[in-house]
Amino acid sequence: MRRFAAPLAALASLAVAAPADAARVTYGSDLAAPATIEHATPNDSVFFNDALAAGDGVRVGVTGQVIEVRVKGRIVPSEQTLRGGAGPFDVVHFQVLRPQPDGSWLVPQYGTSTDYRMPWAGDDDQITTFRTTHQYDALCVQPGDRVDLATMGGYDPNAGYPDGTPFRVFGRVPGSSVLQYAAQGTEGVNNGTTFRPQTRHADQELLMRFVVGTGDDARPSCRGAGDSTATGDGGTTTTQPRLPAVTIPRQRARLPKSWILSIAAYCHRRADPCVGRLTARAKGRFIGAARYSIRPRDTEGVRFRFNRGGRRLFRRSGNRLRVTVTVVTKPGGEADTDRRTLVITKRTP
């Protein structure tokens, strides 16, 4: 994710030579406070700064693309993890939040990043830099938007996380405040979700800052409403970033006694079928795979069987397991890869 005119004054640590038609603008916490506060929820949650006593502001003021995110802190591991047990669920996303007239917030289409992983070992005040220029990412922002840190619950009582994964990425800062929204059950916070924050953490700060590239430091699709292309009458039209051939829609999945799970997938091609391979992982472990051939412009269930390790993980997680499903459609590569993390529960009779 990447680009505007003469560079604005930025932090010395971020000063880099940029083209004359590009600028990078920094927002968020100044990362000065120590990471001493942690929050955990068993379900998907988003956190974002609503006020900053210092730093570079909470609202984006330019049109462009989020190209870098820095987070201070880490996950707090459980005693079971430290004794050699299962690790915490460490996947996070970064999301664009767009204010709505009624006071709610919308995660726009293409507004959620790919999976990134937070560290759980090391110093509390370590700073992790995430380069969000992955081809799968297109975090386009416009003036007024904000950027959140989205966690995915991580409920795993057997591994010592009965309240979810604890993220110690917050600091005590008088005058700052953090807004939080926690989804219900398997509801999730995905592209297209509109929500109202439920909790305000006064005098706390999410220790996260991000860089927005404008102009040539942003993808063409993030420089305005979309990619601009010439039309026959001399005008322009706009298009959205290209979708992978197969995408996994938001869905609920329940695992039957057969241990064969069906994942809905949609083929965007107009003529040829979408052929490829689905793989599933949980807690960093491979748990199953299947090949698929989906008719054009159709949604079909791709079925795979949990392997022995996957069955063991599911039982140990109290019959509620977060599974990341990835589909790679031929010819392959990042442009034809889609993934989604789903909460898999046990199907009741």
TORDRENTOR-302723 format. One record per residue: residue number from 0; residue in three letters; z, x, y of N, C-alpha, C in turn. Coordinates in steps of 0.001 Angstrom, whole numbers, plus 500000, padded with zeros to 6 digits. Example, Ala and Ser with C-alpha at 12.3 -4.5 7.8 and 13.67 -1.06 7.14 Angstrom:
2
   pos   code      nup    neast   nnorth     caup   caeast   canorth      cup    ceast   cnorth
     0    ALA   507800   513190   494310   507800   512300    495500   507800   513200   496700
     1    SER   507080   512850   497750   507140   513670    498940   507870   512900   500030
This chain:
349
   pos   code      nup    neast   nnorth     caup   caeast   canorth      cup    ceast   cnorth
     0    MET   500000   500812   498794   500000   500000    500000   500000   500852   501265
     1    ARG   499217   500627   502471   498846   501729    503429   498688   501470   504933
     2    ARG   498321   501649   506817   497495   501943    508044   497804   501546   509550
     3    PHE   497236   501853   511940   496984   501335    513291   496671   502425   514284
     4    ALA   496818   502299   515653   496368   503216    516690   497254   504445   516742
     5    ALA   497641   504931   517946   498463   506127    518006   499781   505875   517311
     6    PRO   500306   506805   516526   501527   506580    515760   502692   506251   516661
     7    LEU   503496   505277   516256   504724   504950    516957   505765   505985   516619
     8    ALA   506798   506083   517473   507889   507012    517165   508589   506528   515921
     9    ALA   508695   507376   514941   509345   507027    513676   510400   508068   513385
    10    LEU   511113   507903   512305   512106   508877    511905   511429   510217   511659
    11    ALA   512162   511275   511973   511583   512603    511791   511214   512841   510346
    12    SER   512028   512286   509442   511764   512493    508021   510506   511792   507564
    13    LEU   510004   510831   508354   508813   510085    507979   507596   510516   508778
    14    ALA   507780   511488   509679   506672   511898    510524   505628   512635   509699
    15    VAL   504422   512088   509669   503327   512699    508934   502080   512591   509779
    16    ALA   501149   513474   509549   499877   513392    510259   499158   512137   509828
    17    ALA   498693   511330   510786   498017   510078    510476   496711   510023   511233
    18    PRO   495750   509311   510712   494487   509168    511424   494690   508468   512749
    19    ALA   493761   508637   513665   493893   508044    514999   493919   506535   514952
    20    ASP   493380   505933   513896   493314   504481    513819   494354   503941   512849
    21    ALA   495496   504642   512721   496531   504189    511796   497898   504436   512409
    22    ALA   498866   503604   512046   500255   503816    512448   501155   503265   511378
    23    ARG   502320   503872   511230   503322   503434    510271   504586   503085   511034
    24    VAL   505087   501891   510795   506234   501379    511524   507369   501125   510545
    25    THR   508573   501579   510911   509722   501490    510023   510652   500361   510451
    26    TYR   511177   499639   509452   512121   498551    509697   513309   498696   508749
    27    GLY   514391   498009   509092   515522   497930    508183   516677   498838   508540
    28    SER   517579   499002   507586   518802   499778    507745   518503   501233   508096
    29    ASP   519430   501865   508828   519289   503299    509074   519867   504129   507933
    30    LEU   520405   503454   506910   520932   504094    505700   522112   505020   505996
    31    ALA   522794   504792   507130   523909   505668    507498   525204   505304   506781
    32    ALA   525433   504038   506506   526693   503600    505891   526742   504017   504424
    33    PRO   527925   504348   503916   528038   504626    502482   527868   503357   501662
    34    ALA   527327   503513   500468   527148   502369    499564   528465   502120   498837
    35    THR   529197   501131   499289   530535   500858    498747   530706   499436   498231
    36    ILE   529705   498571   498454   529833   497160    498085   528760   496824   497053
    37    GLU   529148   496065   496040   528192   495654    495017   528169   494144   494901
    38    HIS   527020   493614   494545   526860   492187    494270   526138   492033   492941
    39    ALA   526557   491029   492179   525935   490747    490881   525864   489238   490699
    40    THR   524761   488781   490129   524628   487373    489760   523937   487303   488404
    41    PRO   524270   486308   487578   523641   486218    486258   522186   485773   486304
    42    ASN   521735   485192   487432   520359   484706    487560   519624   485477   488657
    43    ASP   518324   485212   488786   517524   485861    489823   518148   485633   491195
    44    SER   518182   486696   492014   518712   486598    493370   517862   487423   494312
    45    VAL   517868   487025   495586   517229   487837    496626   518266   488119   497703
    46    PHE   518179   489319   498271   519053   489759    499349   518179   490298   500468
    47    PHE   518504   489947   501715   517774   490518    502839   518653   490508   504077
    48    ASN   518436   491491   504931   519242   491621    506138   518873   490541   507146
    49    ASP   519907   489967   507739   519699   488959    508793   520039   489516   510163
    50    ALA   520880   490534   510207   521238   491200    511464   521620   492631   511137
    51    LEU   521278   493551   512028   521613   494956    511849   522295   495471   513105
    52    ALA   523459   496104   512919   524158   496695    514048   523413   497923   514566
    53    ALA   522683   498590   513672   521840   499736    514028   520581   499646   513180
    54    GLY   519762   500683   513235   518544   500636    512435   517352   500170   513229
    55    ASP   516345   499659   512532   515058   499357    513164   514678   497883   513106
    56    GLY   515679   496999   513024   515402   495582    513092   515095   494959   511747
    57    VAL   515238   493636   511685   515055   492913    510427   513712   492220   510342
    58    ARG   513054   491979   511476   511787   491245    511484   510619   492197   511646
    59    VAL   509594   491992   510830   508359   492757    510970   507673   492354   512269
    60    GLY   507122   493329   512987   506485   493030    514269   504996   493296   514291
    61    VAL   504423   493692   513137   503001   494043    513088   502354   493396   511868
    62    THR   501035   493444   511837   500288   493006    510659   499910   494237   509843
    63    GLY   500216   494223   508559   499900   495380    507739   500410   495229   506323
    64    GLN   500775   496363   505726   501163   496407    504323   502414   497263   504158
    65    VAL   503367   496765   503354   504548   497562    503034   504103   498682   502094
    66    ILE   504250   499920   502538   503765   501049    501741   504897   501896   501164
    67    GLU   506115   501688   501626   507243   502465    501114   508535   501703   501344
    68    VAL   509416   501761   500363   510753   501166    500474   511768   502218   500034
    69    ARG   512837   502373   500801   513910   503301    500446   515204   502511   500305
    70    VAL   515910   502746   499218   517162   502034    498946   518260   503055   498678
    71    LYS   519395   502867   499335   520553   503734    499139   521525   503056   498185
    72    GLY   521956   503783   497165   522915   503228    496219   522379   503255   494803
    73    ARG   523034   502512   493937   522664   502499    492526   523279   501290   491850
    74    ILE   522930   501093   490594   523571   500106    489740   524879   500695   489221
    75    VAL   525900   499860   489101   527180   500303    488540   527171   500031   487038
    76    PRO   527168   501069   486198   527120   500846    484753   528451   500346   484211
    77    SER   528393   499577   483145   529604   499077    482492   530231   500166   481635
    78    GLU   531457   499930   481205   532128   500864    480307   531364   500992   478998
    79    GLN   530800   499880   478523   530020   499932    477277   528813   500835   477433
    80    THR   528133   500741   478583   526980   501604    478831   527397   503066   478858
    81    LEU   528496   503354   479547   528956   504733    479659   529384   505300   478309
    82    ARG   529768   504426   477387   530166   504890    476059   528977   504983   475110
    83    GLY   527757   504794   475635   526571   504933    474817   525924   503623   474417
    84    GLY   526418   502509   474947   525843   501207    474628   524580   500936   475430
    85    ALA   524122   499691   475356   522890   499300    476048   523028   499483   477553
    86    GLY   521950   499890   478180   521955   500082    479618   521816   498771   480363
    87    PRO   522055   498775   481666   521909   497562    482472   520443   497198   482655
    88    PHE   520176   495927   482968   518813   495505    483289   518529   496003   484701
    89    ASP   517654   496993   484831   517509   497736    486082   516246   497423   486867
    90    VAL   515499   496397   486470   514240   496066    487157   514521   495328   488468
    91    VAL   513854   495743   489526   513924   495052    490814   512505   494837   491322
    92    HIS   512386   493880   492225   511134   493645    492937   511420   493696   494433
    93    PHE   510389   493925   495206   510450   493766    496654   509505   492626   497003
    94    GLN   509946   491764   497921   509173   490564    498233   509033   490368   499733
    95    VAL   507890   489835   500117   507662   489400    501489   508272   488009   501645
    96    LEU   509005   487796   502721   509578   486488    503040   508985   485999   504349
    97    ARG   508461   484786   504355   507815   484229    505541   508622   483028   506025
    98    PRO   509088   483043   507280   509891   481924    507792   509071   480649   507898
    99    GLN   509709   479524   507562   509065   478210    507631   509658   477382   508772
   100    PRO   508910   476412   509292   509401   475631    510437   510728   474921   510184
   101    ASP   511012   474575   508932   512257   473855    508643   513442   474782   508381
   102    GLY   513254   476087   508596   514353   477031    508410   514413   477652   507028
   103    SER   513525   477249   506128   513496   477840    504792   512631   479101   504812
   104    TRP   512563   479760   503646   511781   480985    503509   510821   480844   502346
   105    LEU   509611   481323   502532   508565   481242    501510   508199   482640   501039
   106    VAL   508106   482811   499715   507490   484017    499153   506001   483712   499033
   107    PRO   505150   484296   499870   503731   483926    499854   503019   484423   498606
   108    GLN   501821   483905   498385   501001   484379    497274   500792   485881   497417
   109    TYR   500880   486607   496320   500786   488070    496290   501967   488729   497014
   110    GLY   503057   487990   497227   504176   488513    498007   505254   489206   497201
   111    THR   505057   489385   495899   506050   490043    495050   505473   491327   494485
   112    SER   506243   492398   494547   505774   493692    494042   505767   493719   492525
   113    THR   505219   494772   491982   505333   495033    490561   506771   495455   490240
   114    ASP   507061   495735   488977   508412   496129    488578   508734   497539   489063
   115    TYR   509927   497693   489643   510475   499010    489951   511868   499082   489342
   116    ARG   512347   500301   489120   513632   500467    488438   514625   501201   489324
   117    MET   515833   500621   489416   516914   501238    490168   517706   502163   489251
   118    PRO   518176   503308   489758   518974   504206    488929   520388   503652   488719
   119    TRP   520990   504010   487587   522395   503669    487377   523254   504915   487153
   120    ALA   522619   506057   487003   523346   507316    486921   523282   508013   488271
   121    GLY   524191   508956   488490   524146   509737    489711   525102   509252   490773
   122    ASP   524910   509761   491979   525819   509525    493099   525636   508134   493691
   123    ASP   526738   507555   494174   526659   506238    494809   525737   506234   496018
   124    ASP   525649   507342   496722   524899   507382    497970   523514   508017   497816
   125    GLN   523021   508070   496599   521663   508572    496420   520660   507611   497061
   126    ILE   519550   508154   497518   518496   507354    498131   517258   507451   497251
   127    THR   516763   506299   496833   515575   506229    495979   514402   505731   496808
   128    THR   513293   506445   496735   512085   506067    497475   511083   505444   496523
   129    PHE   510629   504250   496859   509636   503528    496064   508326   503490   496850
   130    ARG   507280   504096   496311   505968   504082    496969   505232   502823   496520
   131    THR   505196   501827   497366   504630   500528    496984   503135   500457   497279
   132    THR   502435   501524   496914   500980   501547    497070   500295   501399   495722
   133    HIS   501059   500992   494716   500517   500724    493390   499386   499708   493526
   134    GLN   498330   499866   492742   497184   498958    492861   497575   497509   492606
   135    TYR   498633   497322   491808   499056   495962    491504   499810   495323   492669
   136    ASP   500288   496142   493611   501028   495636    494758   500090   495317   495910
   137    ALA   500392   494266   496648   499676   493949    497880   500659   493220   498792
   138    LEU   501677   493946   499249   502733   493338    500054   502277   493244   501500
   139    CYS   501409   492261   501771   500871   492052    503108   501906   491336   503975
   140    VAL   502117   491839   505182   503088   491238    506101   502422   490923   507429
   141    GLN   503060   490011   508156   502615   489639    509490   503858   489510   510372
   142    PRO   503703   489464   511696   504871   489391    512564   505784   488218   512209
   143    GLY   507075   488505   512160   508074   487493    511822   508540   487558   510385
   144    ASP   507771   488215   509494   508162   488317    508090   509369   489234   507920
   145    ARG   510013   489084   506777   511061   490023    506362   510741   490482   504951
   146    VAL   511494   491465   504467   511305   491991    503113   512652   491959   502408
   147    ASP   512657   491467   501173   513908   491355    500437   513956   492311   499258
   148    LEU   515158   492462   498722   515384   493108    497437   515663   491987   496451
   149    ALA   514832   491868   495421   514968   490781    494446   515475   491361   493131
   150    THR   516623   490879   492688   517174   491294    491405   516918   490196   490385
   151    MET   517097   490532   489116   516712   489600    488058   517877   489279   487134
   152    GLY   519040   489147   487738   520210   488722    486977   520774   489836   486123
   153    GLY   520266   489947   484915   520758   490972    484011   521965   490539   483212
   154    TYR   522133   489226   483044   523257   488701    482255   523211   489265   480832
   155    ASP   524261   489990   480451   524337   490584    479113   525798   490892   478810
   156    PRO   526581   489868   478431   528020   490089    478211   528307   491101   477121
   157    ASN   527447   491183   476119   527701   492129    475032   527594   493578   475491
   158    ALA   526840   493809   476562   526718   495164    477108   527651   495387   478288
   159    GLY   528507   494388   478579   529463   494537    479677   528987   494012   481005
   160    TYR   528007   493098   480995   527484   492533    482252   527559   491003   482219
   161    PRO   528777   490431   482129   528906   488969    482062   528503   488263   483339
   162    ASP   528484   488991   484460   528082   488411    485743   526722   488925   486193
   163    GLY   525996   489595   485314   524732   490188    485681   524895   491643   486083
   164    THR   523793   492268   486469   523801   493680    486850   524402   493854   488236
   165    PRO   525427   494708   488387   526013   494934    489717   525242   495998   490495
   166    PHE   524686   495613   491633   523934   496522    492487   524821   496971   493639
   167    ARG   525213   498249   493626   526022   498808    494713   525064   499422   495728
   168    VAL   524428   498556   496496   523428   498976    497483   523730   498344   498840
   169    PHE   525000   498040   499067   525433   497400    500308   526553   498234   500932
   170    GLY   526605   498217   502250   527633   498957    502964   528397   498068   503922
   171    ARG   529611   498498   504277   530435   497769    505251   530017   498211   506642
   172    VAL   529373   497310   507394   528883   497622    508739   529208   496451   509661
   173    PRO   530241   496565   510518   530555   495482    511453   529349   495137   512320
   174    GLY   529059   493843   512394   527935   493378    513198   526662   493136   512413
   175    SER   526567   493695   511219   525420   493426    510359   525724   492230   509467
   176    SER   524693   491633   508878   524910   490541    507930   523736   490468   506961
   177    VAL   524035   489986   505750   523059   489889    504673   522997   488447   504199
   178    LEU   521785   487934   503980   521596   486605    503412   521258   486737   501935
   179    GLN   521731   485769   501139   521507   485797    499697   521121   484415   499206
   180    TYR   520174   484406   498259   519837   483190    497538   519857   483507   496060
   181    ALA   520539   482675   495265   520589   482842    493817   519955   481624   493161
   182    ALA   518971   481860   492302   518278   480776    491613   519181   480157   490555
   183    GLN   518824   478967   490142   519574   478259    489119   518897   478441   487767
   184    GLY   519666   478808   486756   519122   478916    485401   517929   479842   485339
   185    THR   516833   479357   484787   515614   480164    484660   514612   479866   485776
   186    GLU   515090   479293   486867   514214   478876    487970   513401   480040   488530
   187    GLY   514033   481170   488770   513324   482350    489264   512976   482263   490734
   188    VAL   512618   483404   491311   512155   483491    492697   510820   484219   492661
   189    ASN   509747   483451   492563   508417   484004    492363   507507   483675   493537
   190    ASN   506283   484164   493477   505299   483802    494499   505201   482282   494595
   191    GLY   505213   481775   495824   505144   480335    496035   506496   479663   496120
   192    THR   507572   480380   495820   508917   479795    495893   509350   479649   497345
   193    THR   509906   478490   497671   510519   478254    498979   512002   478011   498758
   194    PHE   512849   478647   499548   514288   478527    499332   515031   478608   500653
   195    ARG   516282   478187   500599   517207   478336    501716   518362   479223   501271
   196    PRO   518692   480267   502007   519814   481118    501608   521096   480306   501460
   197    GLN   521886   480668   500462   523130   479953    500189   524355   480687   500713
   198    THR   524251   482003   500884   525413   482819    501222   525066   483801   502322
   199    ARG   525987   483947   503276   525873   484991    504304   527031   485966   504101
   200    HIS   526700   487232   503919   527715   488271    503775   527885   488946   505133
   201    ALA   528932   488516   505867   529165   489043    507208   529698   490469   507144
   202    ASP   529306   491268   508132   529745   492666    508249   529343   493499   507040
   203    GLN   528264   493098   506393   527687   493883    505308   526219   494154   505626
   204    GLU   525711   495215   505026   524326   495595    505282   523654   495976   503967
   205    LEU   522480   495422   503732   521650   495870    502623   521068   497221   503030
   206    LEU   521398   498263   502268   521001   499620    502621   519562   499864   502153
   207    MET   518649   499208   502832   517227   499276    502497   516412   499362   503780
   208    ARG   515460   500262   503801   514520   500352    504916   513123   500427   504321
   209    PHE   512145   500010   505101   510780   499980    504578   509791   500347   505667
   210    VAL   508659   500844   505231   507609   501297    506137   506401   500385   505990
   211    VAL   505887   499915   507109   504674   499093    507124   503529   499935   507672
   212    GLY   502472   500044   506877   501261   500709    507342   500327   499695   507981
   213    THR   499701   500087   509080   498771   499192    509770   497418   499885   509895
   214    GLY   496412   499136   510309   495085   499720    510475   494614   500353   509186
   215    ASP   494178   501601   509249   493658   502289    508076   494743   502658   507074
   216    ASP   496007   502476   507425   497101   502720    506483   497477   501460   505712
   217    ALA   496688   500417   505827   496898   499186    505058   495622   498864   504299
   218    ARG   495775   498200   503182   494600   497719    502474   493802   496791   503384
   219    PRO   492497   496712   503196   491716   495771    504010   492250   494350   503940
   220    SER   492736   493933   502776   493235   492568    502625   494509   492324   503396
   221    CYS   495208   493396   503840   496456   493244    504580   496292   493450   506082
   222    ARG   495079   493726   506530   494873   493973    507962   494710   492691   508751
   223    GLY   494480   491585   508025   494362   490284    508671   494674   489250   507633
   224    ALA   493945   488141   507656   494182   487103    506656   493656   487501   505299
   225    GLY   492724   488465   505249   492144   488875    503971   491050   489892   504200
   226    ASP   490348   490285   503166   489230   491205    503301   488131   490545   504118
   227    SER   487595   491227   505104   486520   490697    505929   485178   491168   505396
   228    THR   484273   490253   505219   482926   490585    504763   481928   489829   505610
   229    ALA   480761   490430   505814   479744   489803    506653   479132   488607   505958
   230    THR   478757   487607   506759   478055   486434    506248   476642   486441   506809
   231    GLY   475807   485578   506256   474402   485572    506659   474172   485204   508108
   232    ASP   475086   484451   508727   474875   484022    510111   475509   484982   511110
   233    GLY   475897   486172   510644   476475   487155    511555   477971   487026   511712
   234    GLY   478578   486049   511069   480016   485894    511160   480718   486635   510040
   235    THR   481960   486309   509821   482725   486931    508750   483437   485862   507951
   236    THR   483778   486207   506758   484601   485339    505942   485718   486186   505359
   237    THR   486772   485589   504870   487893   486346    504330   488092   485992   502878
   238    THR   488548   486987   502114   488839   486778    500704   490206   487332   500392
   239    GLN   490862   486808   499367   492148   487307    498928   491950   488540   498053
   240    PRO   493003   489347   497854   492879   490473    496925   492428   489993   495551
   241    ARG   491646   490813   494868   491115   490446    493566   492233   490265   492547
   242    LEU   492166   489168   491805   493128   488917    490740   492691   489620   489469
   243    PRO   493640   489992   488601   493254   490460    487267   492514   489349   486524
   244    ALA   491774   489722   485487   491011   488727    484723   491926   487692   484094
   245    VAL   493080   488124   483593   494061   487212    483000   495377   487347   483754
   246    THR   495961   486209   484133   497278   486219    484759   498237   485348   483958
   247    ILE   499508   485685   484053   500560   484954    483355   501258   484051   484371
   248    PRO   501106   482760   484287   501750   481878    485259   503261   481807   485036
   249    ARG   503937   481330   486052   505365   481061    485923   505566   480000   484831
   250    GLN   506541   480215   483970   506732   479304    482844   508121   479482   482253
   251    ARG   508538   478485   481488   509764   478575    480719   509401   478806   479258
   252    ALA   510140   479654   478606   509814   479981    477215   511064   479873   476355
   253    ARG   510934   479131   475268   512037   478991    474323   511578   479488   472959
   254    LEU   512433   480263   472329   512080   480925    471087   512444   480061   469885
   255    PRO   511463   479692   469046   511765   478884    467860   512335   479747   466731
   256    LYS   512737   479095   465650   513321   479805    464519   512341   480757   463856
   257    SER   511051   480511   464035   510039   481370    463421   509947   482736   464093
   258    TRP   510585   482903   465268   510539   484134    466051   509137   484405   466596
   259    ILE   508288   483385   466632   506956   483538    467208   506950   482848   468570
   260    LEU   506727   483618   469598   506773   483107    470966   505355   482943   471498
   261    SER   505095   481816   472153   503793   481550    472759   503896   481708   474274
   262    ILE   503070   482585   474832   503061   482851    476264   501765   482302   476861
   263    ALA   501870   481402   477828   500686   480843    478478   500014   481905   479341
   264    ALA   498691   482012   479229   497917   482970    480018   496615   482306   480448
   265    TYR   496163   482616   481675   494975   481965    482230   493864   482984   482446
   266    CYS   492655   482656   481980   491469   483503    482153   490707   483056   483402
   267    HIS   490530   483973   484375   489883   483632    485639   488360   483789   485593
   268    ARG   487826   484350   484544   486383   484569    484488   485630   483244   484387
   269    ARG   484409   483245   484936   483634   482015    484980   482741   481838   483758
   270    ALA   482339   482939   483108   481382   482824    482007   481890   483453   480720
   271    ASP   482293   484709   480777   482692   485428    479567   484171   485208   479257
   272    PRO   484533   485213   477988   485950   485104    477626   486717   486354   478032
   273    CYS   488011   486211   478161   488896   487328    478493   489504   487849   477193
   274    VAL   489212   489086   476879   489682   489694    475632   490595   490869   475977
   275    GLY   491740   490940   475325   492659   492033    475621   493878   492013   474733
   276    ARG   494948   492642   475206   496167   492812    474416   497390   492489   475256
   277    LEU   498314   491760   474661   499602   491439    475275   500682   492275   474610
   278    THR   501571   492850   475415   502733   493552    474883   503983   493011   475546
   279    ALA   505092   493052   474822   506361   492550    475325   507433   493612   475153
   280    ARG   508257   493752   476199   509358   494710    476174   510612   494041   476711
   281    ALA   511760   494453   476203   513056   493963    476669   514034   495122   476682
   282    LYS   514755   495251   477788   515718   496352    477940   515069   497705   477656
   283    GLY   513807   497839   478072   513097   499080    477905   512540   499327   476515
   284    ARG   512661   498360   475607   512213   498553    474226   511038   497645   473892
   285    PHE   510107   498167   473113   508973   497388    472644   509462   496359   471622
   286    ILE   509091   495076   471819   509561   494036    470896   508437   493224   470272
   287    GLY   507191   493458   470644   506106   492713    470023   504810   492826   470793
   288    ALA   503705   492461   470125   502391   492533    470757   501433   491595   470043
   289    ALA   500328   491281   470714   499291   490437    470114   497991   490639   470876
   290    ARG   496884   490421   470199   495579   490449    470857   495179   489016   471227
   291    TYR   494362   488888   472261   493961   487550    472688   492484   487516   473054
   292    SER   491941   486327   472957   490604   486016    473452   490694   484612   474043
   293    ILE   490617   484526   475364   490836   483267    476076   489525   482797   476686
   294    ARG   489217   481547   476498   487981   480998    477043   487992   481043   478570
   295    PRO   486816   481213   479184   486765   481288    480651   487294   480010   481294
   296    ARG   488038   480216   482404   488616   479113    483168   489517   478232   482306
   297    ASP   490292   478855   481435   491144   478088    480536   492487   478783   480392
   298    THR   493508   477985   480083   494840   478497    479779   495097   478337   478293
   299    GLU   495511   479407   477654   495816   479362    476235   497135   480075   475973
   300    GLY   497773   479707   474857   499010   480353    474463   498718   481595   473632
   301    VAL   499245   482731   474063   499125   483977    473304   500417   484135   472504
   302    ARG   500293   484141   471186   501459   484133    470308   501738   485530   469744
   303    PHE   503010   485941   469848   503414   487193    469217   504763   486986   468539
   304    ARG   505015   487781   467520   506264   487690    466770   507234   488783   467221
   305    PHE   508482   488384   467462   509526   489348    467777   509695   490310   466595
   306    ASN   509700   491603   466855   509970   492545    465780   511482   492593   465503
   307    ARG   511864   493425   464545   513272   493459    464151   514175   493856   465318
   308    GLY   513739   494863   466087   514535   495268    467242   514648   494163   468275
   309    GLY   513565   493414   468481   513598   492307    469427   514533   491198   468980
   310    ARG   514537   490920   467697   515446   489885    467184   516900   490315   467369
   311    ARG   517149   491601   467133   518506   492108    467299   518947   492009   468766
   312    LEU   518050   492396   469692   518367   492307    471122   518648   490872   471534
   313    PHE   517842   489935   471015   518001   488531    471383   519366   488014   470942
   314    ARG   519755   488338   469743   521061   487866    469241   522199   488508   470040
   315    ARG   522090   489808   470292   523154   490507    471014   523270   490049   472456
   316    SER   522214   489475   472997   522226   488991    474384   522637   487534   474477
   317    GLY   523210   486995   473412   523655   485607    473436   522524   484617   473459
   318    ASN   521413   484943   472777   520245   484051    472712   519650   483758   474090
   319    ARG   519721   484765   474964   519134   484640    476308   518698   486036   476726
   320    LEU   517392   486304   476677   516890   487660    476853   515773   487687   477891
   321    ARG   515840   488669   478773   514765   488875    479747   513695   489754   479110
   322    VAL   512495   489235   479079   511376   489920    478436   510264   490113   479466
   323    THR   509778   491339   479584   508640   491621    480462   507369   491635   479625
   324    VAL   506461   490726   479962   505214   490564    479223   504077   491140   480064
   325    THR   503258   491991   479444   502126   492614    480130   500836   492277   479392
   326    VAL   499819   491866   480142   498500   491628    479554   497512   492604   480175
   327    VAL   496737   493254   479328   495691   494171    479776   494378   493674   479195
   328    THR   493459   493269   480072   492183   492690    479668   491090   493749   479753
   329    LYS   490221   493767   478756   489133   494738    478765   488241   494518   479983
   330    PRO   487801   495593   480655   487849   496990    480215   489175   497683   480444
   331    GLY   490139   497022   481064   491465   497609    481210   491693   498224   482575
   332    GLY   492773   499007   482690   493143   499602    483971   494008   498670   484785
   333    GLU   494550   499193   485894   495473   498409    486717   494833   497146   487280
   334    ALA   493521   497204   487576   492854   496038    488159   492818   494861   487198
   335    ASP   492928   495121   485912   492907   494048    484923   494210   494001   484136
   336    THR   495300   494261   484830   496625   494204    484230   497493   493213   485001
   337    ASP   498193   492359   484272   499146   491451    484905   500425   491497   484091
   338    ARG   501548   491232   484750   502828   491218    484035   503769   490223   484696
   339    ARG   504677   489738   483893   505696   488819    484389   506942   488972   483523
   340    THR   508089   488882   484158   509351   488913    483422   509849   487483   483250
   341    LEU   510116   487110   482015   510538   485763    481668   511924   485787   481035
   342    VAL   512684   484736   481263   513957   484577    480569   513697   483745   479317
   343    ILE   513884   484342   478166   513639   483674    476886   514951   483138   476355
   344    THR   515001   481857   476066   516199   481229    475516   515901   480650   474143
   345    LYS   516941   480226   473483   516789   479698    472124   516391   478234   472188
   346    ARG   515406   477867   471387   514978   476470    471322   515991   475653   470537
   347    THR   516452   474582   471169   517432   473733    470481   516717   472763   469561
   348    PRO   517366   472365   468446   516724   471450    467491   516358   470131   468148
